[in-house]
C-alpha cells in the first residue's frame, strides 16, 4: 500500500502540495518500412493523399474540442473512429493468431520474428487518447508485418499471402486515419440541432444525418471528453454509503 510521508516543519506536520502537472515520455518504435510510411502518410503530386498518424492526431484534436463543446457531429466522428479502430484491431488480432499457429507448427525451428538493428523511433505528444490508441494500433500492425515477413522468408506462407495480409491491414488503418478529415467544425451544439438552424442544415449537407441516439447525447464514444458550457452534465452528490464509497472516501 502506498503511503504519503509527512515531514515535520517547526514541530508540525505539513501536507504535501500536489499542484504539479504530470508529464510522461512516450516513444513509438517501429521495425518495418510499411508501418513507418503510415506515420507521416503520403502527399505526392499526382497520387491520392494518404493521411498518416501525425495528421490524424492533429485533425482529431479539432474533433475532440468540438465534442467537448457539445457538437453532436464531433461525437459521431469519435464514435466512428472508435468503431473503425476496434474493427482494425480485431482484424490484426485474428491474422496474428493465425500466423502464430502456422509458425508454431514448424517445430523444427525456434523462431523469433525478424527485427532491424536500428528501428525507427519517434516521440509522441498527443492531446487526445484516441491519437495514442492509433499509435498503439500502428505498433500492432508493425508487429504483424514482422511476423508475416518472417513466415514468408521460411516458407510458411507464400509472397502473395504475405502481401495480401499486410495490404489489407494497412488499408484498414488508412481508413481510420482518414476519418477526421471529413469533419467540419461549424460551431454546432445540440441546442442548435433542436432548433433546426441553418448551420445545422448545412452540417447535414456536408456530413450526413447524425444518428438520433448521438444527437440526443445518449451514445458517445467510450473515450469521449467531458462536456463544457451549456451542455455540461451535472453529477449528483452521493446520498448513501456502501462498500464502494468507502473504498474511495476513506
Rosetta silent file (secondary structure, phi, psi, omega in degrees, C-alpha in Angstrom):
SEQUENCE: XXXXXXXXXXXXXXXXXXXXXXXXXXXXXXXXXXXXXXXXXXXXXXXXXXXXXXXXXXXXXXXXXXXXXXXXXXXXXXXXXXXXXXXXXXXXXXXXXXXXXXXXXXXXXXXXXXXXXXXXXXXXXXXXXXXXXXXXXXXXXXXXXXXXXXXXXXXXXXXXXXXXXXXXXXXXXXXXXXXXXXXXXXXXXXXXXXXXXXXXXXXXXXXXXXXXXXXXXXXXXXXXXXXXXXXXXXXXXXXXXXXXXXXXXX
SCORE:     score description
SCORE:     0.000 S_00000001
   1 L     0.000  131.668  179.177    0.000    0.000    0.000 S_00000001
   2 L   -70.772  141.909  179.877    1.332    3.421   -0.986 S_00000001
   3 L  -127.403  142.412  175.695    1.926    5.774    1.896 S_00000001
   4 L   -93.914  123.801 -179.666    2.330    9.540    1.981 S_00000001
   5 L   -92.589  131.273  179.611    5.249   10.616    4.138 S_00000001
   6 L  -107.607  132.601  179.190    4.848   13.866    6.055 S_00000001
   7 L   -99.929  137.815 -179.998    7.868   15.916    7.086 S_00000001
   8 E   -78.483  130.310  176.744    7.833   17.914   10.304 S_00000001
   9 E  -122.932  115.254 -177.613    8.344   21.628    9.819 S_00000001
  10 L    54.927   39.142  175.598    8.922   23.665   13.004 S_00000001
  11 L    84.589   -0.526 -178.547    7.455   20.843   15.044 S_00000001
  12 E  -125.773  148.508  178.109    4.277   20.493   12.935 S_00000001
  13 E   -80.454  147.510 -178.763    3.417   18.160   10.075 S_00000001
  14 L  -125.401  130.494  179.481    2.748   19.693    6.696 S_00000001
  15 L   -68.560  139.673  177.430    0.517   18.218    3.995 S_00000001
  16 L   -65.448  149.208 -178.353    2.306   17.671    0.659 S_00000001
  17 L  -101.234  107.678 -178.683    1.380   20.103   -2.109 S_00000001
  18 L   -98.227   75.214 -177.278    0.176   18.237   -5.226 S_00000001
  19 L  -113.833   -2.162 -177.409   -0.018   21.139   -7.660 S_00000001
  20 L   -77.099  165.191  176.614    2.305   19.954  -10.430 S_00000001
  21 L   -99.994  133.576 -179.923    1.297   18.740  -13.898 S_00000001
  22 L   -74.696  135.918  176.871    2.013   15.125  -14.788 S_00000001
  23 L  -130.535  147.841  176.138    4.286   14.551  -17.774 S_00000001
  24 L  -137.406  157.534  178.537    5.374   11.330  -19.425 S_00000001
  25 L  -113.250  121.183 -173.842    7.842   10.428  -22.137 S_00000001
  26 E  -133.693  132.179  179.004    6.494    8.086  -24.785 S_00000001
  27 E  -125.454  143.782  172.882    8.105    6.833  -27.991 S_00000001
  28 E   -99.565  124.743 -178.808    6.737    4.763  -30.851 S_00000001
  29 E  -115.509  123.583 -175.664    9.274    2.214  -32.103 S_00000001
  30 E  -125.450  140.534 -178.029    8.675    0.589  -35.490 S_00000001
  31 L   -94.408  -37.203 -170.047   10.610   -2.145  -37.272 S_00000001
  32 L   -99.859  148.893  175.594    9.102   -2.186  -40.754 S_00000001
  33 H   -63.456  -33.240 -178.046    9.122    0.386  -43.527 S_00000001
  34 H   -61.254  -42.311  178.316    5.434   -0.376  -44.095 S_00000001
  35 H   -73.905  -37.200 -179.934    4.481    0.915  -40.643 S_00000001
  36 H   -60.650  -37.897 -179.428    6.897    3.846  -40.852 S_00000001
  37 H   -63.105  -25.548 -178.362    5.204    5.092  -44.036 S_00000001
  38 H   -86.416   -0.091  175.197    1.924    5.378  -42.126 S_00000001
  39 H   -75.090  -48.401 -178.870    3.398    7.775  -39.576 S_00000001
  40 H  -101.642  -16.358 -179.340    3.551   10.727  -41.978 S_00000001
  41 E    77.070 -160.404 -177.270    1.338    9.409  -44.778 S_00000001
  42 E  -135.686  131.862  174.414    1.722   10.481  -48.400 S_00000001
  43 L  -136.864   79.580 -176.204    1.403   13.850  -50.100 S_00000001
  44 L  -118.689  132.064 -179.894    2.748   13.312  -53.607 S_00000001
  45 L   -60.213  131.333  179.102    1.587   15.220  -56.665 S_00000001
  46 L    90.414   -4.168  178.942   -0.425   13.013  -58.986 S_00000001
  47 L  -125.961  151.123 -179.252   -1.228   10.421  -56.299 S_00000001
  48 L   -60.529  142.787  176.976   -4.120   10.221  -53.811 S_00000001
  49 L   -67.444  134.777  173.991   -3.479   11.790  -50.410 S_00000001
  50 E  -120.261  118.593 -179.129   -2.896    9.297  -47.608 S_00000001
  51 E   -77.066  130.212  178.329   -3.334   10.638  -44.079 S_00000001
  52 L   -96.674 -178.831 -178.376   -0.679    9.485  -41.629 S_00000001
  53 H   -58.355  -44.399 -175.043   -0.705    9.134  -37.857 S_00000001
  54 H   -66.909  -43.036  177.541    0.559   12.673  -37.196 S_00000001
  55 H   -68.114  -36.081  176.079   -2.027   14.371  -39.422 S_00000001
  56 H   -60.044  -46.812 -178.737   -4.733   12.126  -37.951 S_00000001
  57 H   -64.045  -39.042 -179.671   -3.795   13.179  -34.420 S_00000001
  58 H   -67.037  -43.627 -179.560   -3.754   16.861  -35.392 S_00000001
  59 H   -70.610  -35.889 -179.062   -7.152   16.719  -37.091 S_00000001
  60 H   -66.347  -26.509  177.193   -8.665   14.620  -34.322 S_00000001
  61 H   -59.041  -38.146  177.775   -7.745   17.338  -31.848 S_00000001
  62 H   -66.775  -41.286  177.970  -10.322   19.612  -33.538 S_00000001
  63 H   -63.019  -41.853 -178.574  -12.957   16.910  -33.333 S_00000001
  64 H   -61.153  -47.318 -179.661  -12.144   16.350  -29.663 S_00000001
  65 H   -65.454  -38.730  178.230  -12.535   20.016  -28.728 S_00000001
  66 H   -65.222  -37.946  177.703  -15.787   20.279  -30.679 S_00000001
  67 H   -64.143  -37.279  178.430  -17.148   17.207  -28.877 S_00000001
  68 H   -67.199  -23.746  179.537  -16.323   18.833  -25.536 S_00000001
  69 L   -90.341    3.555  176.087  -18.371   21.854  -26.635 S_00000001
  70 L    91.569   19.275  178.256  -21.430   19.697  -27.306 S_00000001
  71 L   -78.145  113.661 -178.178  -21.142   19.278  -31.087 S_00000001
  72 H   -65.210  -29.962  178.414  -23.129   16.100  -31.919 S_00000001
  73 H   -68.287  -36.499  176.224  -21.266   15.674  -35.203 S_00000001
  74 H   -63.542  -42.426  176.270  -17.957   15.630  -33.350 S_00000001
  75 H   -60.186  -40.456 -179.942  -19.359   12.928  -31.075 S_00000001
  76 H   -62.437  -42.911  179.933  -20.454   10.994  -34.157 S_00000001
  77 H   -68.286  -33.842  175.438  -16.961   11.152  -35.665 S_00000001
  78 H   -66.445  -39.321  177.025  -15.426    9.982  -32.382 S_00000001
  79 H   -63.072  -45.160  178.793  -17.841    7.032  -32.349 S_00000001
  80 H   -62.437  -40.186  178.400  -16.943    6.196  -35.953 S_00000001
  81 H   -63.196  -45.278  178.809  -13.249    6.460  -35.138 S_00000001
  82 H   -59.365  -46.287 -177.821  -13.652    4.172  -32.135 S_00000001
  83 H   -67.661  -39.386  179.123  -15.560    1.569  -34.143 S_00000001
  84 H   -66.766  -38.729  176.405  -13.132    1.676  -37.076 S_00000001
  85 H   -63.194  -44.638 -178.948  -10.183    1.247  -34.704 S_00000001
  86 H   -61.157  -40.758  179.144  -11.867   -1.690  -32.996 S_00000001
  87 H   -66.421  -42.182  178.986  -12.508   -3.364  -36.353 S_00000001
  88 H   -65.068  -42.688  179.489   -8.898   -2.840  -37.497 S_00000001
  89 H   -64.686  -38.999  179.200   -7.516   -4.155  -34.199 S_00000001
  90 H   -65.944  -40.426  178.691   -9.786   -7.208  -34.337 S_00000001
  91 H   -63.229  -44.634 -179.751   -8.671   -7.997  -37.896 S_00000001
  92 H   -67.233  -35.878  177.930   -4.994   -7.748  -36.945 S_00000001
  93 H   -64.105  -40.915  178.276   -5.525   -9.871  -33.841 S_00000001
  94 H   -63.590  -45.652 -179.978   -7.148  -12.585  -35.959 S_00000001
  95 H   -65.080  -37.970 -179.982   -4.329  -12.515  -38.505 S_00000001
  96 H   -65.210  -42.148  178.489   -1.696  -12.554  -35.747 S_00000001
  97 H   -62.733  -40.517  179.819   -3.230  -15.624  -34.107 S_00000001
  98 H   -65.963  -41.219  178.074   -3.319  -17.409  -37.445 S_00000001
  99 H   -64.291  -43.371 -179.558    0.314  -16.541  -38.132 S_00000001
 100 H   -60.565  -40.827  178.538    1.407  -17.652  -34.676 S_00000001
 101 H   -63.564  -41.617  179.772   -0.284  -21.032  -35.155 S_00000001
 102 H   -66.981  -39.260  178.988    1.423  -21.501  -38.507 S_00000001
 103 H   -70.161  -37.496  179.609    4.829  -20.529  -37.104 S_00000001
 104 H   -69.458  -24.998  179.927    4.407  -22.767  -34.053 S_00000001
 105 L   -70.379  -17.145  177.006    3.550  -25.723  -36.281 S_00000001
 106 L   -87.045   79.630 -171.204    7.115  -25.591  -37.606 S_00000001
 107 L   -71.504  -16.146 -179.047    8.561  -27.430  -34.614 S_00000001
 108 L   -66.816  -29.518 -175.305   11.968  -27.886  -36.183 S_00000001
 109 L  -106.845  149.084  164.847   12.754  -24.200  -35.715 S_00000001
 110 L  -103.063  107.715 -166.787   12.840  -21.898  -32.742 S_00000001
 111 L  -104.332  129.201  170.192   11.550  -18.770  -34.461 S_00000001
 112 L  -115.286  131.346 -178.983   11.981  -15.157  -33.396 S_00000001
 113 L   -56.181  146.691 -178.183   10.284  -12.533  -35.603 S_00000001
 114 L   -63.276  143.037  177.046   12.609  -10.540  -37.827 S_00000001
 115 L  -138.606  160.781  175.556   13.881   -7.189  -36.493 S_00000001
 116 L  -101.178  157.823 -177.399   16.141   -4.420  -37.756 S_00000001
 117 L   -69.466  -36.654 -179.128   19.287   -3.282  -35.959 S_00000001
 118 L  -126.955   88.357 -178.001   18.184    0.347  -35.771 S_00000001
 119 L   -68.991  157.868  175.783   14.382    0.632  -35.652 S_00000001
 120 E   -69.696  136.604 -175.927   12.516    3.837  -36.432 S_00000001
 121 E  -138.746  129.334  179.980   11.799    5.791  -33.246 S_00000001
 122 E  -140.402  135.162  177.387    9.621    8.877  -32.779 S_00000001
 123 E   -76.550  142.505 -178.195    8.497   10.693  -29.644 S_00000001
 124 E  -116.971  136.619  174.525    4.754   11.155  -29.226 S_00000001
 125 L  -147.798   86.348 -176.789    2.956   14.005  -27.541 S_00000001
 126 L  -102.774  166.914 -178.274   -0.722   13.989  -28.421 S_00000001
 127 L  -109.506    0.897  179.644   -3.693   15.770  -26.865 S_00000001
 128 L  -133.966  147.006  178.492   -6.322   13.011  -27.206 S_00000001
 129 H   -65.943  -29.011 -179.897   -6.429    9.384  -26.016 S_00000001
 130 H   -69.862  -27.154  175.366   -7.585    8.186  -29.434 S_00000001
 131 H   -66.769  -41.026  177.023   -4.383    9.513  -31.007 S_00000001
 132 H   -67.867  -36.686  177.271   -2.355    7.358  -28.610 S_00000001
 133 H   -64.470  -37.100  177.837   -4.634    4.405  -29.327 S_00000001
 134 H   -64.335  -38.461  177.285   -3.976    4.952  -33.026 S_00000001
 135 H   -64.505  -40.674  177.882   -0.225    4.868  -32.360 S_00000001
 136 H   -64.422  -39.278  177.191   -0.651    1.603  -30.466 S_00000001
 137 H   -61.590  -39.876  178.317   -2.684    0.227  -33.379 S_00000001
 138 H   -66.336  -36.240  175.207    0.121    1.175  -35.753 S_00000001
 139 H   -63.538  -37.446  177.775    2.566   -0.647  -33.483 S_00000001
 140 H   -66.485  -36.998  176.043    0.383   -3.757  -33.666 S_00000001
 141 H   -63.882  -40.900  178.511    0.435   -3.501  -37.461 S_00000001
 142 H   -61.204  -42.662  178.743    4.224   -3.288  -37.355 S_00000001
 143 H   -65.001  -41.549  177.791    4.390   -6.444  -35.233 S_00000001
 144 H   -61.031  -43.916 -179.797    2.029   -8.249  -37.598 S_00000001
 145 H   -61.926  -41.029  177.309    4.154   -7.252  -40.584 S_00000001
 146 H   -59.181  -45.320  178.918    7.300   -8.583  -38.864 S_00000001
 147 H   -64.462  -40.971 -178.321    5.593  -11.933  -38.273 S_00000001
 148 H   -65.082  -43.816 -179.621    4.253  -12.041  -41.839 S_00000001
 149 H   -68.299  -33.157  175.855    7.657  -11.355  -43.411 S_00000001
 150 H   -65.737  -45.254  179.769    9.254  -13.956  -41.124 S_00000001
 151 H   -62.772  -36.976  178.975    6.639  -16.540  -42.127 S_00000001
 152 H   -68.406  -40.657 -174.673    7.217  -15.734  -45.789 S_00000001
 153 H   -67.506  -26.615  179.935   11.003  -15.993  -45.527 S_00000001
 154 L  -103.974    9.700  172.702   10.887  -19.523  -44.100 S_00000001
 155 L    82.249   14.741  177.679    8.158  -20.734  -46.463 S_00000001
 156 L   -72.993  -38.493  172.283    5.238  -20.919  -44.004 S_00000001
 157 L  -130.047  159.709  179.465    3.211  -18.625  -46.284 S_00000001
 158 L   -90.797  175.296 -174.869    3.927  -17.510  -49.843 S_00000001
 159 H   -62.963  -39.826 -179.461    4.643  -13.973  -51.035 S_00000001
 160 H   -64.456  -43.591  177.849    1.107  -13.378  -52.273 S_00000001
 161 H   -62.375  -40.648  179.311   -0.431  -14.396  -48.947 S_00000001
 162 H   -63.173  -48.659 -177.799    2.029  -12.171  -47.087 S_00000001
 163 H   -65.168  -40.085  179.731    1.357   -9.149  -49.277 S_00000001
 164 H   -62.876  -40.808 -179.409   -2.431   -9.612  -49.141 S_00000001
 165 H   -65.120  -48.887 -178.457   -2.369   -9.768  -45.342 S_00000001
 166 H   -65.719  -42.698 -178.063   -0.186   -6.677  -44.918 S_00000001
 167 H   -64.451  -41.613 -178.094   -2.056   -4.716  -47.583 S_00000001
 168 H   -65.056  -41.526 -179.873   -5.494   -5.491  -46.113 S_00000001
 169 H   -71.320  -37.553  177.564   -4.481   -4.391  -42.603 S_00000001
 170 H   -63.643  -37.002  179.270   -2.745   -1.262  -43.912 S_00000001
 171 H   -63.805  -38.876  178.356   -5.930   -0.357  -45.797 S_00000001
 172 H   -66.098  -40.295  179.193   -7.961   -0.540  -42.593 S_00000001
 173 H   -66.148  -41.433  176.781   -5.501    1.699  -40.772 S_00000001
 174 H   -61.180  -36.362  177.649   -5.593    4.237  -43.606 S_00000001
 175 H   -62.927  -39.850  177.276   -9.374    4.199  -43.328 S_00000001
 176 H   -64.993  -47.774 -176.067   -9.143    5.073  -39.633 S_00000001
 177 H   -64.353  -26.789 -177.905   -6.617    7.840  -40.222 S_00000001
 178 H   -84.847  -12.048 -175.068   -8.753    9.405  -42.940 S_00000001
 179 H   -59.775  -51.703 -175.299  -11.960    9.667  -40.900 S_00000001
 180 H   -62.396  -19.816 -178.133  -11.393   13.004  -39.072 S_00000001
 181 H   -66.007  -20.435 -179.585  -10.589   14.778  -42.347 S_00000001
 182 H   -84.914   -7.826 -178.066  -14.282   14.646  -43.256 S_00000001
 183 L   -78.398  139.470  176.083  -15.290   16.556  -40.129 S_00000001
 184 L  -122.269  121.690 -178.871  -16.283   20.212  -40.444 S_00000001
 185 L   -86.955  106.332 -174.856  -16.298   22.365  -37.328 S_00000001
 186 L  -113.552    6.875  179.754  -19.311   24.663  -37.719 S_00000001
 187 L    74.698   29.072 -178.414  -19.954   25.576  -34.080 S_00000001
 188 L   -81.071  143.665  169.472  -22.975   23.296  -33.772 S_00000001
 189 L  -126.621  169.398  178.726  -24.463   22.333  -30.401 S_00000001
 190 H   -64.963  -28.417  177.108  -27.315   20.022  -29.571 S_00000001
 191 H   -67.210  -41.156  178.193  -29.486   23.058  -28.869 S_00000001
 192 H   -68.065  -29.477  176.467  -28.934   24.412  -32.380 S_00000001
 193 H   -66.872  -40.614  179.006  -29.761   20.955  -33.712 S_00000001
 194 H   -64.257  -34.726 -178.389  -33.092   21.002  -31.864 S_00000001
 195 H   -78.977  -10.391 -179.216  -33.908   24.422  -33.319 S_00000001
 196 L    64.096   39.870 -176.197  -33.188   23.206  -36.841 S_00000001
 197 L   -65.404  164.301 -178.726  -30.902   26.180  -37.513 S_00000001
 198 H   -63.351  -35.793 -179.554  -29.413   26.943  -40.912 S_00000001
 199 H   -68.090  -33.078  177.403  -25.931   25.922  -39.736 S_00000001
 200 H   -69.358  -39.090  176.570  -27.261   22.532  -38.662 S_00000001
 201 H   -62.754  -37.109  176.989  -28.862   22.053  -42.069 S_00000001
 202 H   -65.156  -38.133  177.977  -25.519   22.904  -43.632 S_00000001
 203 H   -62.711  -39.591  178.392  -23.854   20.292  -41.442 S_00000001
 204 H   -63.871  -36.399  178.654  -26.295   17.666  -42.694 S_00000001
 205 H   -66.328  -37.667 -175.717  -25.412   18.579  -46.278 S_00000001
 206 H   -84.873  -37.611 -170.171  -21.689   18.231  -45.607 S_00000001
 207 H  -122.238    1.492  178.421  -21.544   15.332  -43.160 S_00000001
 208 L    90.910 -177.794 -178.310  -24.840   13.473  -43.432 S_00000001
 209 L   -90.311  120.810 -178.079  -27.603   12.826  -40.926 S_00000001
 210 L   -73.764  137.669  178.533  -26.306   12.192  -37.414 S_00000001
 211 L   -55.936  146.557 -174.326  -27.879    9.165  -35.634 S_00000001
 212 H   -62.042  -41.528 -177.079  -30.658   10.079  -33.205 S_00000001
 213 H   -68.046  -24.780  174.713  -29.068    8.499  -30.110 S_00000001
 214 H   -80.742  -37.153  179.007  -25.905   10.549  -30.717 S_00000001
 215 H   -62.343  -36.836 -179.721  -27.910   13.691  -31.402 S_00000001
 216 L   -83.560  -10.183 -179.326  -29.663   13.332  -28.050 S_00000001
 217 L    87.821    6.493  179.677  -26.405   12.536  -26.223 S_00000001
 218 L   -70.942  -30.339 -178.772  -27.483    9.002  -25.256 S_00000001
 219 L  -124.695  127.480  174.752  -24.487    7.470  -27.061 S_00000001
 220 L  -134.911  163.555  177.156  -20.942    8.797  -27.020 S_00000001
 221 L   -64.660  146.266 -178.546  -17.551    7.237  -27.709 S_00000001
 222 L   -56.366  -29.680 -178.658  -16.081    5.381  -24.704 S_00000001
 223 L  -107.577   22.758 -177.256  -13.149    7.816  -24.535 S_00000001
 224 L   -64.906  151.895  179.907  -15.135   10.979  -25.329 S_00000001
 225 L   -74.738  160.168  173.296  -14.229   14.204  -23.483 S_00000001
 226 L   -67.503  152.700 -178.075  -16.335   15.690  -20.733 S_00000001
 227 L   -84.244  142.887  177.408  -18.844   18.324  -21.820 S_00000001
 228 L  -116.098  162.826  172.922  -18.231   22.007  -21.197 S_00000001
 229 H    73.139 -144.706 -172.794  -20.513   25.019  -21.156 S_00000001
 230 H   -65.131  -24.397 -178.478  -24.287   24.829  -21.527 S_00000001
 231 H   -92.118    8.984 -177.828  -24.317   21.132  -22.330 S_00000001
 232 L   -63.039  131.755  179.362  -22.389   20.219  -19.180 S_00000001
 233 L   -94.507  118.973 -178.954  -23.963   17.272  -17.369 S_00000001
 234 L   -78.264  137.891  178.736  -24.079   17.778  -13.606 S_00000001
 235 L   -98.535  121.983 -178.198  -23.188   14.784  -11.428 S_00000001
 236 L   -68.712  152.397  179.256  -25.412   14.473   -8.343 S_00000001
 237 L   -71.134  159.484  176.758  -23.751   14.106   -4.917 S_00000001
 238 L   -72.993  127.667 -177.036  -23.549   10.749   -3.152 S_00000001
 239 L  -112.098    0.409  176.641  -26.543   10.416   -0.817 S_00000001
 240 L  -148.421  167.461 -178.560  -25.828    6.989    0.654 S_00000001
 241 L  -119.739  143.475  170.867  -22.848    4.886    1.560 S_00000001
 242 L  -145.428 -171.388 -176.124  -21.827    1.400    0.580 S_00000001
 243 H   -60.902  -41.200 -178.252  -18.611   -0.603    0.319 S_00000001
 244 H   -63.415  -39.224  179.088  -17.583    1.071   -2.943 S_00000001
 245 H   -61.986  -41.683 -177.099  -17.964    4.546   -1.440 S_00000001
 246 H   -66.074  -31.592  178.285  -15.746    3.677    1.485 S_00000001
 247 H   -64.524  -25.683 -177.694  -13.006    2.446   -0.836 S_00000001
 248 H   -96.111  -43.099 -169.987  -12.852    5.917   -2.339 S_00000001
 249 H   -90.089  -14.124 -176.724  -13.673    8.260    0.537 S_00000001
 250 L  -108.621    0.000    0.000  -11.796    6.639    3.425 S_00000001
